[in-house]
Amino acid sequence: MFLGDGASDGERGGEPRRVGVKEFWVDRNHPGQAVYWFEGFTSIAEAEKLRGLDVLIPFEQRVVLPAGQYFVEDLVGCSVFELAGEAPALIGRVEDVQATGEAQQVGTPILVVDVRGEELLIPLAEDICRRVDVVGRRIEVVLPEGLRDLNSGG
């Protein structure tokens, strides 16, 4: 496991640094949050220095998600095509994925799609996102009537 913020000195402002995990658990008092006990840190005060850093797991060690679930980084950059008419039409590219709901009740994630400089928000729902091919970097959608109007405020 690595800790980093994209900078190069090991803690702040540097390349991620490898850190061993002595113990890990999900905090029952704060659903959706994890607690890490890193090797080499013997007190909470020492560990506080790590607050705000990202926990990075090497690609080859990440978990395999169940069908229909995706890592955000696998969706960002995907081309989005609308299945309307005779052939799929390119809408734009996924720029971000927004989480919805509370920690205890996660809602449907929202794809933030760049459409010629404008944002189009598309729920990552099975009935809308008919095919998600992260390897091919392609998402095929059937947009519900009025979705574009909701996004434009019209």
N, C-alpha and C positions, 0 to 999 in steps of 0.2 A: 504494500500500500504506500502511497505517496501523499505528501502534504504540499500544497503550493498555492500561489495566487498568480502565477504566470510571470513572476519576476525571477532574478538569478542568484540570490544570496543564501538560499536554503530555508529561511523563514519568511520574511517579507521582502518583496522586491527581487525574487530570484527564481531559478529553475526549481521545480518540485524536488523534494528530497524524500528518500525512502525512509519509512518509519515502520517499525514492527508494532503489531497490535497485541497487547497482552490479554485484553479481554474486550468484549463488545456486547452491548445489549440495547434493546429498544426501551426507552423510558416510559414506564406506565403512567407517570404523572403528566407527560407531554406527548400525547399520541403523535406518531409520525416523526418523532425525533430520536436520533440514536445517540448513545453514549459510548465513547471510545476511551479505553485505558491504554495509552501508548507506552511502549517500552522506553525506559530511560526517564520517564516522568514520574516522580514520587509524590507530588502534591497537586492539589487543585490549583494553587497559585502558579505553579510551573505550567500546568496545562492551559491556564487562562491566556498565556502568551500565544497560543495557537488559535484562539477564537477568531473566527472570520476566514480562516484558511479553508481551501477546498480539500476534501478527501478524494483522492484520485486512485482509481483501481485500474491496473493494466487491462487493456482490452481483452486479452486472452483469459483473464480471470473473472470477468463479469458474468453474472448469472444469466441463464437462458430464460427469457420471459415466456409466459404462456401465449398461445395464439391470440392475436388481437391486441397485444400490449407491446409498446415500443419505447425505446430510449429516446429522449428528446434529441440527442445528437444524431440519431439515425434518421429523424424526420426533417431536421433543419437542412435546407439545401435541396430537398426533393422538389421536382417539377410537379405541378398540379394540373391535371387535365380534366375538363368537364366532358362527361359522356352525354352529349346532346347532338342530335343530328346524325349524319352519316359517319363522321369520324371524330374521335376525341379532339377537343380544342384546348390548346395550352392557355391556362388562366394566368399562372405566375409561378413563383417559387416560395417555398416555406422559409420564412425568416426567423420564426420563433414559435414556441408552443406555450400557451398560457394554461396554468392549472386553475381549476375552479373548485368551489366547495370548501368545506372545512376539513381539517386533518382527519376527523373521524368519518366523514362522508365525502369522499372525493367525487367531484362531478366529472362531466365529460370534458376532456381537454379541448382547447381551442387552437386550431392552426392559424397562425398569423401569416397570411400570404401576401407577398408584394406583387401587386398588379400595376405595372407601369408607374411605380412611385406612390401608389395608394394602397392602403391596407384593406384586405378582405378577410374577415374573420369567419372561419369554417369550423363547426364542431367536428371533432374526430369521432363521429358516431358511425356505426356499421351501415345504417340506412343512407348515410350521406357519402361516406368514404367507402366506396364499393370495393376498391382494390388498393392495398398498400404494399408496394414492392420496395423495401428499403435497399436491397441489393441493387436493383435497377434504378434507384433514386426517383421513383415515380409513384404518384398517388392519383387515382382516378375517382372523381366525385360526380354525384348527381345532386345539384344544388336545389333545395326546396324553393318553391315559388316565393318571392318576396325577400329572400336572404340578402341579395345585393342591395335592395332598398333599405333594409335594416342597417347595413353597414354604412350606407351613404347618409343615413339620417333622413331619408326621404321616404 
